[in-house]
Every structure is written in structure tokens, then in C-alpha cells.
Amino acid sequence: MNKLFAGFGKKKKPEKPIIVVSGLPRSGTSMMMKILSEGGLPIVTDELRSADEDNPNGYFELEMVKQLSAGNDAWLSNAGGSVIKVISALLEYLPSQHSYKVIFMEREIQEILSSQRKMLERRNKTSQTSDAEMEAQFLKHLSVIKPWLARQPNMEVIYVSYNALMSDPEPLCRRVVEFTGVALHLERMLSVPKGELYRNRS
């Protein structure tokens, strides 16, 4: 599943687009990463953040992604054809010399807020921001990032509803396969969205 890159410093345009899974926190990005992994795509993750009660299938994160805003992006030269999770707030820092296929996860905003609140509670943390304030911030961010994505000539984007994926996964999984342009293992992908993982319904 992991793909460890060699020669991070080499500046070479990837032959294939980089597949990016994005969205708001708690919107289903980790589940989509698992779906693509089961389908057979190479996933770029350092596995520093292991699976837990909030994400039983794992987080599929890469610590270096957090450094994109600081200009640490040379490692992307070796990421063509692979999948990387990038939260929507960091999409603007993806370097323009590469091409990307972005799978943007969407979820009912109240479910996102509920899931995030419960995750903080399990970690004995509290947020200084109310749900109403957080909702306003998220909606404002989406109103900016979606038009921005539409203007990027090096990015193709599809929006995938977490809620629809959980209720009827096959049509959306087929759409994702078509979008990636890769012959993926559909049956294994369909085994990932499970009812017991859908715990914060609106």
C-alpha cells in the first residue's frame, strides 16, 4: 500500500496525474483513501497516524503534506499515478507544474460538526469555536475553494457525497473508477463503505 519515494529532490514532471483526495475535516476523506487503496491504487502515506476509534480503517496521512504551505513540494515530482490526501485548506499550495485529479468529499455539514465534536471529546479536548461559528467558517471556505478549483487548468475535480456513498456506493465507486482512468477492483472498493462506520447521521 505504501509507496516510499526515492530522490525527493529531483524535479521531474510526473507522467500521470497525481490523484488527490480532499475535503473538509471529517468529510470522509480517509474512507475514500481506503476505497482507492482497495481498488489497487498506490497510496502515499507515512502511517504516522494509526487507526483509532474515530477512523477504524486508518487516516492515510502524510506528514509532508502539512509542509506544502512552506514550499516543501519537491517530493510530488515522484507522485504521478499515486493517491495523496490533502485537506481542502492546503489545495492552493499544490504546485502548478503538476496535473491533478481531485476527488473532493462532501458531507452534510451538521454531520461533520458532530463527528468533529465527538472526536475532540474522545481526546479530552475542547474547541473554543462554537458549532455555529465553525459552520460559517466551513461554508465560507467552500464558497471560495470550489470556484478556485474550477479555475485551475491543471486540475480535474469530481465531488463525491459521503452520504450518498454510504447509502448506495456502487454508482459513485464506478464514477470514481472512470474518473481515475485506471482499471480498479470495484468489488473490493464496494466492501469499504459499511453501515457501522456511519455513526454521525444528521
C-alpha positions as semicolon CSV with decimal commas, in nm:
position;residue;x (nm);y (nm);z (nm)
1;M;0,000;0,000;0,000
2;N;0,276;0,244;0,089
3;K;0,494;0,398;-0,174
4;L;0,823;0,528;-0,037
5;F;0,976;0,782;-0,267
6;A;1,342;0,797;-0,360
7;G;1,510;1,108;-0,490
8;F;1,273;1,367;-0,349
9;G;1,494;1,645;-0,483
10;K;1,453;1,550;-0,848
11;K;1,241;1,794;-1,045
12;K;1,061;1,577;-1,297
13;K;0,708;1,622;-1,421
14;P;0,507;1,307;-1,346
15;E;0,385;1,109;-1,644
16;K;0,047;1,057;-1,479
17;P;-0,175;1,299;-1,285
18;I;-0,146;1,295;-0,908
19;I;-0,473;1,177;-0,753
20;V;-0,571;1,398;-0,459
21;V;-0,842;1,313;-0,206
22;S;-0,964;1,630;-0,040
23;G;-1,249;1,790;0,152
24;L;-1,328;1,935;0,491
25;P;-1,210;1,755;0,804
26;R;-1,437;1,458;0,891
27;S;-1,596;1,460;0,545
28;G;-1,499;1,103;0,450
29;T;-1,153;1,159;0,303
30;S;-0,999;0,870;0,496
31;M;-1,273;0,635;0,376
32;M;-1,212;0,740;0,016
33;M;-0,840;0,676;0,062
34;K;-0,926;0,325;0,183
35;I;-1,160;0,274;-0,114
36;L;-0,887;0,371;-0,361
37;S;-0,632;0,157;-0,181
38;E;-0,863;-0,145;-0,201
39;G;-0,917;-0,067;-0,566
40;G;-0,546;-0,108;-0,628
41;L;-0,405;0,245;-0,646
42;P;-0,074;0,318;-0,469
43;I;-0,133;0,532;-0,160
44;V;0,126;0,778;-0,033
45;T;0,121;0,765;0,347
46;D;0,378;0,752;0,624
47;E;0,132;0,580;0,864
48;L;0,250;0,802;1,150
49;R;-0,113;0,844;1,250
50;S;-0,254;0,499;1,310
51;A;-0,614;0,379;1,303
52;D;-0,828;0,456;1,606
53;E;-1,193;0,473;1,714
54;D;-1,252;0,782;1,500
55;N;-1,104;0,627;1,186
56;P;-1,103;0,246;1,224
57;N;-0,960;0,195;0,874
58;G;-0,676;0,442;0,927
59;Y;-0,606;0,804;0,836
60;F;-0,381;0,756;0,529
61;E;-0,200;1,081;0,602
62;L;0,142;1,206;0,501
63;E;0,315;1,449;0,734
64;M;0,492;1,625;0,447
65;V;0,158;1,746;0,312
66;K;0,144;1,990;0,604
67;Q;0,462;2,149;0,470
68;L;0,315;2,240;0,132
69;S;0,237;2,593;0,252
70;A;0,607;2,634;0,332
71;G;0,705;2,537;-0,023
72;N;0,820;2,183;0,057
73;D;0,678;2,016;-0,253
74;A;0,971;1,860;-0,443
75;W;0,857;1,512;-0,336
76;L;0,547;1,550;-0,553
77;S;0,766;1,502;-0,861
78;N;0,755;1,129;-0,788
79;A;0,385;1,107;-0,704
80;G;0,232;1,067;-1,052
81;G;-0,034;0,797;-1,054
82;S;-0,045;0,778;-0,675
83;V;-0,304;0,900;-0,425
84;I;-0,240;1,167;-0,163
85;K;-0,477;1,310;0,098
86;V;-0,470;1,691;0,110
87;I;-0,721;1,882;0,321
88;S;-0,906;2,146;0,124
89;A;-0,733;2,433;0,306
90;L;-0,400;2,324;0,154
91;L;-0,511;2,265;-0,206
92;E;-0,396;2,612;-0,314
93;Y;-0,037;2,519;-0,223
94;L;-0,014;2,228;-0,469
95;P;0,249;2,333;-0,725
96;S;0,110;2,428;-1,064
97;Q;0,369;2,235;-1,268
98;H;0,190;1,908;-1,191
99;S;-0,151;1,787;-1,305
100;Y;-0,406;1,659;-1,054
101;K;-0,728;1,461;-1,038
102;V;-0,907;1,583;-0,726
103;I;-1,172;1,371;-0,555
104;F;-1,345;1,619;-0,326
105;M;-1,552;1,463;-0,049
106;E;-1,872;1,635;0,062
107;R;-2,085;1,559;0,367
108;E;-2,383;1,712;0,546
109;I;-2,232;1,996;0,748
110;Q;-2,411;1,900;1,071
111;E;-2,262;1,551;1,049
112;I;-1,915;1,699;1,004
113;L;-1,961;1,919;1,311
114;S;-2,097;1,629;1,517
115;S;-1,814;1,397;1,413
116;Q;-1,551;1,658;1,490
117;R;-1,705;1,738;1,829
118;K;-1,712;1,371;1,930
119;M;-1,353;1,321;1,816
120;L;-1,241;1,612;2,036
121;E;-1,440;1,473;2,330
122;R;-1,273;1,135;2,299
123;R;-0,938;1,310;2,315
124;N;-1,042;1,521;2,613
125;K;-1,012;1,837;2,409
126;T;-1,250;2,127;2,367
127;S;-1,293;2,376;2,086
128;Q;-1,308;2,748;2,153
129;T;-1,523;2,783;1,841
130;S;-1,897;2,718;1,858
131;D;-2,068;2,490;1,607
132;A;-2,241;2,791;1,452
133;E;-1,909;2,972;1,406
134;M;-1,742;2,660;1,269
135;E;-2,028;2,603;1,025
136;A;-1,998;2,960;0,900
137;Q;-1,622;2,921;0,854
138;F;-1,659;2,592;0,667
139;L;-1,930;2,727;0,437
140;K;-1,727;3,040;0,362
141;H;-1,422;2,826;0,284
142;L;-1,625;2,605;0,046
143;S;-1,766;2,912;-0,128
144;V;-1,408;3,016;-0,208
145;I;-1,232;2,686;-0,277
146;K;-1,488;2,542;-0,521
147;P;-1,471;2,835;-0,768
148;W;-1,093;2,834;-0,726
149;L;-1,076;2,466;-0,822
150;A;-1,291;2,530;-1,129
151;R;-1,041;2,789;-1,249
152;Q;-0,732;2,567;-1,225
153;P;-0,626;2,441;-1,571
154;N;-0,412;2,164;-1,419
155;M;-0,688;2,018;-1,202
156;E;-0,983;1,793;-1,281
157;V;-1,235;1,766;-0,999
158;I;-1,526;1,542;-0,905
159;Y;-1,741;1,589;-0,597
160;V;-1,843;1,276;-0,407
161;S;-2,116;1,281;-0,144
162;Y;-2,023;1,082;0,164
163;N;-2,392;1,047;0,247
164;A;-2,478;0,906;-0,097
165;L;-2,170;0,683;-0,088
166;M;-2,284;0,527;0,237
167;S;-2,639;0,465;0,115
168;D;-2,561;0,339;-0,237
169;P;-2,186;0,303;-0,303
170;E;-2,181;0,132;-0,642
171;P;-2,274;0,426;-0,871
172;L;-2,024;0,658;-0,704
173;C;-1,748;0,397;-0,693
174;R;-1,798;0,336;-1,065
175;R;-1,779;0,712;-1,122
176;V;-1,454;0,728;-0,926
177;V;-1,306;0,443;-1,131
178;E;-1,398;0,623;-1,452
179;F;-1,253;0,948;-1,321
180;T;-0,917;0,794;-1,230
181;G;-0,888;0,628;-1,570
182;V;-0,743;0,317;-1,406
183;A;-0,884;-0,037;-1,411
184;L;-0,957;-0,071;-1,039
185;H;-1,102;-0,363;-0,843
186;L;-1,462;-0,250;-0,799
187;E;-1,577;-0,532;-0,570
188;R;-1,304;-0,461;-0,317
189;M;-1,386;-0,090;-0,331
190;L;-1,752;-0,164;-0,257
191;S;-1,654;-0,358;0,055
192;V;-1,530;-0,042;0,229
193;P;-1,844;0,174;0,290
194;K;-2,008;-0,006;0,582
195;G;-2,305;0,100;0,790
196;E;-2,123;0,062;1,121
197;L;-1,879;0,335;1,011
198;Y;-2,165;0,582;0,954
199;R;-2,204;0,693;1,315
200;N;-2,284;1,064;1,295
201;R;-2,600;1,089;1,090
202;S;-2,786;1,416;1,059
